[in-house]
């Protein structure tokens, strides 16, 4: 089903482009309307805060037919973004961003559950890698395009573009076809059994997803990804401090490091599928964490080329941990729990970064090297422990 693979990559490209362009435009718009950089920075809460509700949103995904749900969510996102055209003040931007953030959690859980119904197991790792590369490519292009469009035509032009892209992804979801024999059972088209269940979102609906996520072969790659992603947040301030205070370079050189990391992420995503073929996901996650640990060490060295090399290593390693975690969930989870486990996995992998970022800012008071070397020690230890374990392959696909 390579046709489905192409469709999912296009969906990731379009949704990633719209997400990054909208995030940039929202911050610029709030800054223009209020003159406050602090209020502009709060726009990011709409993206990260909804992750805390992921287990309950994932339970909802498991109760509804998945492809119709994804199409409906994209239509809601488009309508919510279009509502910004009538926003009388900056305060109205925040609820729209919150709706968008909640919608993205649903989309992420829905896609995690839909992919195994539309692709054979041997393609999942590769397609997850291609999707990651597409999103990283969008991350490089979207901010520049969004800023240029904002400067040329103002915020309304960016709003129209970002409202159009969810309509395009909804159309792409409609073109996805299930593997033979999975249309009804997997809920791609019908989902009759899932709708028949009562839609309850209490602890009893969330607990099975948590239990499944805590078992192997899911637990180790997801935890490795969580540690690596948290350390990436913890070292953000230290990287900037070392760049400016240690190497005495302009803060704008951070853009060079971001581009180097983006290039590494594209390459890492393209390689991930091959690594996951015939190897336990935990081993791939451990390899990615090891590369990221080496990146932290490289960032701490008093040499500008080492910082660039570290950014490339981080770009390769971090996607490996994330792709390994997602692929383990897709191949090691019973179909009826995919929404819950996928969404809960997202919360576990990305939730700790909300605490790691302020922790890193506090540790940077000790200088740039302590948080970088502490992060390297932590992530390398986790990589070593995960890489030395023995794993038994389990697949529900």
N, C-alpha and C positions, 0 to 999 in steps of 0.2 A: 504493500500500500504506500508506495513512494509519493503518490499524489497527496495523500493525507499528510505525509511528512513535510512536503513543500507548503501545504496550507498552514500547518502549525508554525513553521518558521516565519511565514509572512505575517501571521497573527502576532507573533512575538515582536517582529520588526515594527509593525504599525502601532501596537499598543505601547511598546517601549518609547518610540518616537513621540507619541502623543503625551505620554506621562512626563517625560523629561522636559519637553517644550512647555507643557502646562505648569509644571512646578516652577520653572524659571519665570514664566510670564506672570504667575500669581504673585511671586515675591516682588517683582519689579512694579507691578500694578499697585500693590499695597504700599510700597515705598513711595510711589508717585502721589498716591491719594493721602497718605498720612505723614510722610516725611520721616517715619520712624523705622530704622533698620531692625529694631527689636521686634516690632509688630510684623515686619516682613519675614523675619526668621521663624516666627510662630506658624507660618503657613505650612512648614514641614510636619507639624503635629497631625495634620489631617491625613498624612500618608502613613505615619508610624503608629499612632495611637490605636487605630482599628485592629492592628495585629493582636492586641491583647484579647480581643473577642473572637479570635480565629477558631478555637475549638467549637464554639456554639454556632458560628457561621458554617463550619464544616459539617456539623450535624444537620443543618438545614440542607446542605448540598446532597447529603445521603438520603434525604427524604423526597427529593424532587428529581424529575427527569433532567439529565445534565445538559445536553445540548440546548434544549429550549431555555433552560435557566441562564446559560451563558449568553445567548442571544438577547434575552430580556434584560439582563444586567447591562449589556453594552448599550441598549436603547435607553435605559435609565441614565447611564453616564452621559450620553449625548444630550439628553433633555436637560439634565442638571447643569452641564457646562453652558448650554445655550441660554439658560436662565441668567447667567452672568451679564448678558447683554443689557438686561434691564435692572442690574444691581444699582441701587441709588447711592451706596456708600461701601467702604472697604469691609465693613462688618459682615456684609452678605457674602463675601467671598469665602469666609471660613466654613459655613455650613455646606457649601457646595464642595469644598475640598474634603470635608469629612465624609460626605456621601460618596465621593470618588474613592477615598481610601477604603471605606467599607466594601465598595463594589470590587475593588482590586483584590481584596482578600477572598471574596466569593469567586472571582475569576480564577485566581491562583488555585484554590481548592478544586474548582470545577474542572480546570484543565488537567490537574494532576490525576483526577479520577477518569477523565474522558480519554486521555492518551492511551492507556492500556486497552481500551475497547476499540481503538482505531488503528493501532499499530501492533505488530508482532513483538514479543519480548526482546528479540535480538536487535531491534531497531531503537528501543527506548533510550538507551544510553547515548547513541549517536544523535538522535533527534533532540534530546535534552541539551547536548553540547552545542548543536547548531542553533538552537533557540537562545542559549546563553550568548553565543557569538553575535547573533542578530541584535540582541538587546544591548550588548556592549558597543556594537557599531552605532546603534541609535543614540547611545549615551554620548558618543563622541560628536555626532552630527546635530542632534536635536537642540542642545543649548545654543550653538552658534546660529542655527536656522531660526530658532525661536526669538533670540535676541535681535537678529537682523530684521525679522518680520515685525517685531514689536517697535523697533526704531523707525521702520519705514512706514507702517500703516497703523501703529498703535495697538492697544490690547484687544480690541474687538476683532481684528484680523486673526490674531493668535487663537482667540476663543472659537472663531468659526472653523479654523483648521483642526483644532483639538476636538471639536464636536463632530466633525466629519469622520475622523479616523475610527471612533467606536462603531459608526455605522458600517464602515468598510470591514472591520473585524467581525461584526455580526453577520455580514454576508458571507465571509470566509468560513465561519462556524457552520453556516447553513449548507456549505458545500462538502463538509466532512462526512464521510461514509464509514459505517462500522465494518469491522471484519465480519466475514460470513458467520452467521449464527450468534452474533453478539448484540444485535439491534435491540431486542427486548430485554435480554438478561442483564446487559450492561447499562441499560437506561439511556442509550444514545438517542434513540428516537421515541421509545414508548415510556419506559419507566413506570408501568402501570402498578407493579407491586410496591414500588417506593412511594407513590402517591397515596396508596391505600393505607399506609401506616399513619398513625396520628403524628402530627408535627409537634413534638414536645422537645423543648430545648433546655431541659433541666440537667442536673448532674448525671442522671441515669443515661442520658443520650450522649454525654461527653466521655464518660468513664471508659467504655469499650475502646475508644480511639486512643486514650492514654495508655491503657493496658497493652494494646497491640504495638504502640510505638516503643514501649519499654522493653519489648522482646527483641532478641536477635533474629534476623540479621539487620534490623532497623536501628536499634539503639546506638551502636557504636558509630556508624557514619554520621548519624544526625547529631550526636554529641560532639564529634570531632568538628563538624561544620559549625556548630554553635560556638565552640571555643575559638575557632579561627576567626569567625566573623566578629565576635566580641573583642578579640585582641586587635582586629583591624580598626575598630572604633576607639579602643583605648590608646592606640598609637597615633591617631590623627594629629593631635596637638603636638606631640613630640616630633613628628616629621616636620611640621611647619617651624617649630622652634629650632630644630637642628639646621634647617635650611637657612633661616634668617639669622639666628644668633650664633650658630656654630660655623657655618660656611660663609656667612655674611653675603648671601645672595638676595636678590629682590624676591619679595613674596609672590610676585607674579610668575616666578619660575615654578611655582607649584603646578601651574598649568602644564608645564613640560612633563613633570612627574605623572600627572593625571593622564596625559596622552600616552606616556610609556606604559602605564598600567593598563589603559584601555587596549592598547595593541597586544599586550600580553594576554589579556582576557579573551580577545578574539581568537588568538592562537590556542589558548588553553581549552576553550570551548570546542574547537575543531578537533583537538586531540583526545578529548575526554571519552568519546564513544569507543575508540580503539582500546583505550586502557580498560574500560569496563567490560570488554568482550573477554569472557573466560576468567575474569578476576573478581574476587569479592569486592563489593562497593567499599567496605571498610578499608581495604588496602589502598584503593585509589584515594579515598579521603585522607588517609595517613600520608600518602605521597604528597598530596596537595598541601597539607598542613606543614610537612617538612620543608617544602619550597617556601611557604610563607614565613616560617621561622628563620630560614636563611635570609629572606628579604628584610626582616626586622634587624638582623645583624648587619646587613649591608647598609641599611639606612643609618645606622649608628656610627659608621666609619667617617672620618674627616676628609672625604673625597667625593666631589660632585659626581663623577662617573659611577661611583659605587651606589649612590642614591638612585641614579637612573636604572642601573642594573637591578637594584632592589625592587623598584617599582614594576619592572618587567616580571620578575620572579613572583611578586605578589599578584600580578595580573593573571599569571598562569595558575598559581597554586590555589587561590581562593575559589575560583569557579570549579576546580576539581572537587573541593570539599562539598560545595553546594550541589553540584550535579550528582555526585555520588550519593548524597543524602536523599535527594529527590528520586533518583532511580531506584534506590533501595526500597523506598516507600511504595513506588509504583509496582515493583515486582514481588514484594514480600508482604502485601496487605490483601486480605480478602476483599472482593469487590464491594460488598455492602458497607465496608468501613473506610473506603478510599477517601471520601470527602473529609471525614473527621480526622483520620490519621494525617492526610496531606495538610490540612489547615493547622492541626496541632503541631506538626513538624515545622511548619513555617514559623509558628510562634516560638517554638523552642530554639530554632536556628537564629531568628532575628530579634527575639525579645530581649536577650541580655545586652545587646548593643546599646539599648536605651540607658542602662546603668554604666556600661563601660565607657561611654563618651565623657560623662562628667568625671568619672574616676580618672581617666587619662588626663583630663584638664587639670585635676588636682595634683596628680603625680608629676606633671610637667613643671610644677614649682620646684622640684628637686633637680631639674635640668632635663635635657632631651634624652640622654643615654639610659638613665634608670628605667623609665617605662618601656623603651625599646628593647632593652636586654631582658627585662622581666617578662615582657610579652613573648620574646623569642624563647626563653626558657620554658614558659608555660606551654606554648604551642608545640615545641619540639618534644617535650615530655609526653604530651597527649599523642603525638604522631608515633612516637616510639612504642608506647603501650598498645595503641591500636594496630600497628604494623606487626607486632610480635604474636598477636593472638591467633588462634586457629578458628576458622569459620566453616560452618556447614551451610551450603547454598540451599535456600528455600524459595520457592516461587509459587504464587497463587495464580499466575496468569496461564 
